[in-house]
């Protein structure tokens, strides 16, 4: 992919609950005219372009250095706009949209002919959602167009939950960044494929599985890993994704065994001269602190927390910022313990597995 010409990126700070109409109008004009605008959603920051403009969509792939086999999610201001991008709406999709839109749920439905194939990796279906964030809603309503928007980061990097994360990856590659502070959920939307029966969860995310089952009882989970050379049915299916520069290993164990394994690994790796990052829940870090005190005092260990072990929502909010902080702290390897798998913990485990390229080992 050829290098894109630099752009003068404008950062506009807006109030998350009541964004400045003039800032929204300016960004909406850029979107409608084919430009690239980064905006916050309740999940992560998204990199938006006019979804029905193939040239504008191509700008997303160039800015992110994203392979065209990785499809995009189309964002709408309202569920009433769904007929603009969907050829039909299967009954499970209608039921899930009625319950969870606006919100962190993406639905895969048959693609309308007006949606360029560049959006969908050439596949006949399209992923769609209606975000709940006031800034996203205001921008989508003002632009008057469906907006294709993956996460606003370089391809395969941890997703951005602040405007600073966006600028670290995409400064001079986008036209406007709407900065409304940290996002609320911290991991991407759940994706449910409603073009198959029973419907399949293609990516865990901001709507927990149990909540989906309450609406569509036969929904199941598809745990797929595909290569970059194959068109993906949904974003987030590559084995390496959401990954920091440091090599990540995740340990799957009861708390005490996990702490003991991390202590051993830290001692061995720091003895080899490596700078080690540790990512774990609060309780594990507290138990681990005496074991790694000497290495930490010598500057060989950097630490980041996922919050309380049984709070999957806290782990989701913390995850991507923590991975970026460990990179910034000079970690050459990252050792991680995950939170509970309940609720949003399932999405955190999915992101950890892909950040580690599948290196989840028993302690």
C-alpha positions as CSV (number, residue, x, y, z in Angstrom):
1,X,0.0,0.0,0.0
2,X,1.5,3.3,-1.0
3,X,2.1,6.1,1.5
4,X,-0.7,8.6,1.9
5,X,0.1,12.3,1.6
6,X,0.2,14.0,5.0
7,X,-2.9,15.9,6.2
8,X,-3.1,18.8,8.7
9,X,-4.9,17.0,11.5
10,X,-7.1,19.3,13.5
11,X,-8.0,18.3,17.1
12,X,-11.3,19.8,18.4
13,X,-12.1,19.3,22.1
14,X,-15.8,18.9,22.6
15,X,-17.9,18.2,25.7
16,X,-18.9,14.5,25.8
17,X,-22.5,15.1,26.9
18,X,-23.2,18.3,25.0
19,X,-20.8,18.8,22.1
20,X,-20.3,22.3,20.5
21,X,-22.6,22.4,17.4
22,X,-20.1,24.4,15.4
23,X,-17.4,21.7,15.9
24,X,-19.9,19.0,15.0
25,X,-21.0,20.9,11.9
26,X,-17.4,21.4,10.8
27,X,-16.6,17.7,11.2
28,X,-19.9,16.8,9.5
29,X,-19.0,18.9,6.4
30,X,-15.6,17.1,6.2
31,X,-17.3,13.7,6.4
32,X,-19.9,14.5,3.8
33,X,-17.2,15.8,1.4
34,X,-15.1,12.6,1.6
35,X,-12.7,13.5,4.4
36,X,-11.6,11.4,7.5
37,X,-13.0,12.3,10.9
38,X,-12.1,10.5,14.2
39,X,-14.9,10.6,16.7
40,X,-15.6,8.9,20.1
41,X,-18.1,6.2,20.6
42,X,-19.1,4.5,23.8
43,X,-16.7,1.7,22.9
44,X,-13.5,3.1,21.4
45,X,-12.6,6.0,19.1
46,X,-13.6,5.4,15.4
47,X,-12.1,6.6,12.2
48,X,-15.0,7.7,10.0
49,X,-15.6,8.2,6.3
50,X,-18.7,8.5,4.1
51,X,-19.7,4.8,3.8
52,X,-21.3,5.2,0.4
53,X,-18.2,7.0,-1.1
54,X,-15.7,4.3,-2.2
55,X,-12.9,6.9,-2.5
56,X,-13.5,8.1,1.0
57,X,-13.6,4.5,2.3
58,X,-10.2,3.8,0.6
59,X,-8.8,6.6,2.8
60,X,-9.6,4.6,5.9
61,X,-7.6,1.7,4.7
62,X,-4.7,3.9,3.7
63,X,-4.6,5.8,7.0
64,X,-4.7,2.6,9.1
65,X,-2.6,0.5,6.7
66,X,-5.4,-2.0,7.0
67,X,-5.8,-4.9,4.6
68,X,-8.8,-4.7,2.4
69,X,-9.8,-8.2,3.5
70,X,-10.8,-6.7,6.9
71,X,-14.4,-5.3,6.6
72,X,-15.7,-2.1,8.2
73,X,-18.6,-1.3,10.4
74,X,-21.2,1.2,9.1
75,X,-22.5,3.6,11.8
76,X,-25.9,5.2,11.6
77,X,-27.6,8.0,13.5
78,X,-30.8,5.9,14.0
79,X,-32.2,2.5,13.4
80,X,-34.6,4.2,11.0
81,X,-31.6,4.6,8.7
82,X,-31.0,0.9,8.4
83,X,-32.8,0.5,5.0
84,X,-30.1,2.8,3.5
85,X,-27.4,0.2,4.0
86,X,-29.3,-3.1,4.4
87,X,-31.1,-5.0,1.7
88,X,-33.2,-6.7,4.3
89,X,-33.4,-7.1,8.1
90,X,-33.7,-10.6,9.4
91,X,-36.0,-11.0,12.4
92,X,-33.2,-11.7,14.9
93,X,-31.5,-8.4,13.8
94,X,-34.7,-6.5,14.2
95,X,-35.2,-7.9,17.7
96,X,-31.6,-7.2,18.8
97,X,-31.7,-3.7,17.3
98,X,-34.9,-2.9,19.2
99,X,-33.3,-3.9,22.5
100,X,-29.7,-2.7,22.2
101,X,-29.6,0.3,19.7
102,X,-28.3,2.8,20.3
103,X,-25.5,0.9,22.0
104,X,-22.4,-1.3,21.6
105,X,-23.9,-3.9,19.3
106,X,-23.1,-4.5,15.6
107,X,-25.4,-6.6,13.4
108,X,-24.4,-8.3,10.2
109,X,-27.2,-8.1,7.7
110,X,-27.5,-8.4,3.9
111,X,-25.8,-5.5,2.1
112,X,-27.7,-2.8,0.2
113,X,-26.4,-2.3,-3.4
114,X,-25.5,1.3,-2.5
115,X,-22.8,0.1,0.0
116,X,-19.5,-0.2,-1.9
117,X,-17.9,-3.6,-1.8
118,X,-14.8,-1.9,-0.3
119,X,-16.7,-1.6,3.0
120,X,-17.5,-5.3,3.2
121,X,-14.3,-6.9,1.9
122,X,-16.3,-7.8,-1.2
123,X,-18.8,-10.0,0.8
124,X,-22.6,-9.7,0.3
125,X,-23.3,-8.7,3.9
126,X,-22.6,-5.5,5.9
127,X,-21.9,-4.9,9.6
128,X,-24.0,-2.0,11.0
129,X,-24.5,-0.3,14.4
130,X,-26.1,2.8,16.0
131,X,-23.6,4.2,18.6
132,X,-24.9,5.6,21.9
133,X,-22.2,8.3,22.5
134,X,-23.7,11.8,22.2
135,X,-20.8,13.1,20.1
136,X,-21.1,10.2,17.7
137,X,-24.8,10.6,17.4
138,X,-24.6,14.4,16.8
139,X,-21.9,13.9,14.1
140,X,-23.9,11.2,12.3
141,X,-27.1,13.2,12.4
142,X,-25.4,16.3,11.2
143,X,-23.5,14.6,8.3
144,X,-26.6,13.0,7.0
145,X,-24.7,10.0,5.6
146,X,-23.9,6.5,6.8
147,X,-20.3,6.4,8.2
148,X,-17.9,3.5,7.9
149,X,-15.7,3.6,11.0
150,X,-13.2,1.0,12.3
151,X,-11.2,1.8,15.4
152,X,-9.0,4.9,14.9
153,X,-5.5,3.2,15.3
154,X,-2.9,1.8,13.0
155,X,-3.8,-1.7,11.9
156,X,-3.3,-4.5,14.6
157,X,-2.4,-2.0,17.3
158,X,-4.4,-1.6,20.6
159,X,-7.6,0.3,20.0
160,X,-7.7,3.9,21.1
161,X,-9.8,4.9,24.1
162,X,-8.5,8.5,24.2
163,X,-7.7,11.1,21.6
164,X,-4.1,11.0,22.6
165,X,-4.0,7.3,21.5
166,X,-5.5,8.3,18.2
167,X,-2.9,11.0,17.6
168,X,-0.1,8.7,18.5
169,X,-1.1,6.5,15.6
170,X,-2.9,8.7,13.1
171,X,-1.6,12.3,13.4
172,X,-1.2,13.8,9.9
173,X,-3.3,10.9,8.5
174,X,-6.8,12.2,9.3
175,X,-8.5,15.6,8.9
176,X,-10.2,16.1,12.3
177,X,-10.1,14.4,15.7
178,X,-13.1,15.1,17.9
179,X,-11.7,14.8,21.5
180,X,-14.4,14.1,24.1
181,X,-12.1,12.4,26.7
182,X,-11.9,8.7,27.5
183,X,-14.5,6.3,26.1
184,X,-16.8,4.6,28.6
185,X,-16.7,0.9,27.7
186,X,-13.2,0.5,26.3
187,X,-13.6,-2.5,24.1
188,X,-15.3,-2.7,20.7
189,X,-18.9,-3.6,20.0
190,X,-20.2,-7.1,20.1
191,X,-20.8,-8.4,16.6
192,X,-23.8,-10.7,15.8
193,X,-24.1,-12.3,12.4
194,X,-27.9,-12.4,11.6
195,X,-27.4,-13.7,8.1
196,X,-27.1,-17.3,9.4
197,X,-29.4,-19.4,11.6
198,X,-28.9,-19.6,14.5
199,X,-27.3,-16.1,14.7
200,X,-23.6,-16.2,15.6
201,X,-21.6,-13.9,17.8
202,X,-18.6,-13.2,15.6
203,X,-16.8,-11.0,18.1
204,X,-17.4,-10.6,21.9
205,X,-17.7,-7.0,23.0
206,X,-19.7,-4.4,24.8
207,X,-23.0,-6.4,25.0
208,X,-22.4,-9.6,27.1
209,X,-23.5,-12.9,25.7
210,X,-26.1,-13.5,28.4
211,X,-27.9,-10.3,27.4
212,X,-28.1,-11.4,23.8
213,X,-29.5,-14.8,24.8
214,X,-32.3,-13.0,26.7
215,X,-33.5,-11.6,23.4
216,X,-32.5,-14.3,20.9
217,X,-32.3,-17.6,22.9
218,X,-30.6,-19.6,20.1
219,X,-27.7,-17.3,19.5
220,X,-24.3,-19.1,19.6
221,X,-20.7,-18.1,19.6
222,X,-18.4,-18.6,16.6
223,X,-14.7,-18.7,17.7
224,X,-13.0,-18.1,14.4
225,X,-9.4,-17.2,13.5
226,X,-8.7,-16.3,9.9
227,X,-5.6,-15.2,8.0
228,X,-5.1,-11.7,6.6
229,X,-5.2,-13.0,3.0
230,X,-8.9,-14.2,3.4
231,X,-11.9,-11.9,3.5
232,X,-13.3,-11.8,7.0
233,X,-17.0,-12.0,7.7
234,X,-16.5,-9.6,10.6
235,X,-13.7,-7.4,12.0
236,X,-11.6,-8.7,14.8
237,X,-11.1,-12.3,13.6
238,X,-7.4,-12.2,13.0
239,X,-5.2,-14.1,15.4
240,X,-2.8,-11.1,15.8
241,X,-4.9,-8.0,16.7
242,X,-5.1,-5.3,19.3
243,X,-1.4,-6.0,19.9
244,X,1.3,-3.8,21.5
245,X,4.9,-3.8,20.2
246,X,6.0,-6.0,23.1
247,X,5.5,-9.7,22.9
248,X,2.5,-10.7,25.1
249,X,1.9,-14.0,27.0
250,X,-1.3,-14.6,28.9
251,X,-1.5,-17.1,31.8
252,X,-4.7,-18.9,32.4
253,X,-4.8,-20.1,36.0
254,X,-6.3,-19.8,39.4
255,X,-5.2,-16.6,41.1
256,X,-2.5,-18.1,43.4
257,X,-1.0,-20.3,40.7
258,X,-1.0,-17.3,38.3
259,X,0.9,-15.1,40.7
260,X,3.5,-17.8,41.3
261,X,4.0,-18.3,37.6
262,X,4.4,-14.6,36.9
263,X,6.9,-14.3,39.8
264,X,9.0,-17.1,38.3
265,X,8.8,-15.6,34.8
266,X,9.7,-12.1,36.0
267,X,12.8,-13.4,37.8
268,X,13.9,-15.4,34.8
269,X,13.3,-12.7,32.2
270,X,14.8,-9.8,34.2
271,X,17.9,-12.0,34.9
272,X,18.3,-12.1,31.1
273,X,18.3,-8.3,31.0
274,X,14.8,-7.9,29.6
275,X,12.4,-5.2,30.7
276,X,9.2,-6.9,31.7
277,X,5.7,-5.5,31.7
278,X,3.1,-7.1,34.0
279,X,-0.6,-6.7,33.3
280,X,-3.0,-8.1,35.9
281,X,-5.9,-7.5,38.2
282,X,-5.4,-5.5,41.4
283,X,-5.4,-8.5,43.7
284,X,-2.7,-10.3,41.6
285,X,-0.5,-7.2,41.5
286,X,-0.7,-6.8,45.3
287,X,0.3,-10.4,45.9
288,X,3.1,-10.2,43.3
289,X,4.6,-6.9,44.6
290,X,6.9,-8.5,47.2
291,X,8.1,-11.1,44.7
292,X,9.2,-8.5,42.1
293,X,10.2,-5.7,44.4
294,X,13.9,-5.9,43.7
295,X,13.4,-6.1,39.9
296,X,11.0,-3.2,40.0
297,X,13.4,-1.1,42.1
298,X,16.1,-1.8,39.5
299,X,13.8,-0.5,36.8
300,X,13.4,-3.9,35.1
301,X,9.6,-4.2,35.7
302,X,6.7,-1.9,34.7
303,X,3.2,-2.7,35.9
304,X,-0.3,-1.9,34.7
305,X,-3.6,-2.9,36.3
306,X,-6.9,-4.3,34.9
307,X,-8.8,-3.3,38.1
308,X,-10.5,-5.7,40.4
309,X,-10.4,-9.3,39.2
310,X,-14.2,-9.8,39.3
311,X,-15.0,-6.5,37.5
312,X,-14.9,-7.3,33.8
313,X,-16.2,-3.8,32.9
314,X,-13.3,-2.2,34.7
315,X,-10.9,-4.5,32.9
316,X,-12.5,-3.5,29.6
317,X,-12.0,0.2,30.3
318,X,-8.4,-0.3,31.3
319,X,-7.1,-2.9,28.8
320,X,-6.0,-0.9,25.7
321,X,-4.7,2.1,27.7
322,X,-2.7,-0.4,29.8
323,X,-1.2,-2.1,26.8
324,X,-0.2,1.2,25.4
325,X,1.3,2.4,28.7
326,X,3.4,-0.8,29.0
327,X,4.8,-0.2,25.5
328,X,5.5,3.4,26.4
329,X,7.2,2.3,29.6
330,X,9.7,0.3,27.5
331,X,8.4,-3.2,28.2
332,X,10.0,-5.8,25.8
333,X,7.7,-8.6,26.9
334,X,4.4,-8.4,28.7
335,X,3.1,-11.1,31.0
336,X,-0.7,-11.0,31.7
337,X,-3.3,-12.4,33.9
338,X,-6.9,-11.9,32.9
339,X,-10.0,-10.9,34.9
340,X,-13.1,-13.0,35.4
341,X,-14.6,-14.2,32.1
342,X,-18.1,-13.2,33.2
343,X,-19.8,-10.2,31.6
344,X,-17.4,-8.0,29.7
345,X,-14.6,-10.2,30.9
346,X,-15.2,-12.5,27.9
347,X,-14.4,-9.6,25.5
348,X,-11.2,-8.8,27.5
349,X,-10.1,-12.4,27.2
350,X,-10.7,-12.3,23.5
351,X,-8.6,-9.1,23.1
352,X,-5.8,-10.6,25.3
353,X,-5.7,-13.8,23.3
354,X,-5.3,-11.8,20.0
355,X,-2.8,-9.3,21.5
356,X,-0.8,-12.4,22.5
357,X,-1.2,-14.1,19.1
358,X,-2.8,-17.0,20.9
359,X,-0.1,-17.4,23.6
360,X,-2.5,-18.4,26.4
361,X,-0.7,-20.9,28.6
362,X,-1.7,-22.7,31.8
363,X,0.2,-21.6,34.9
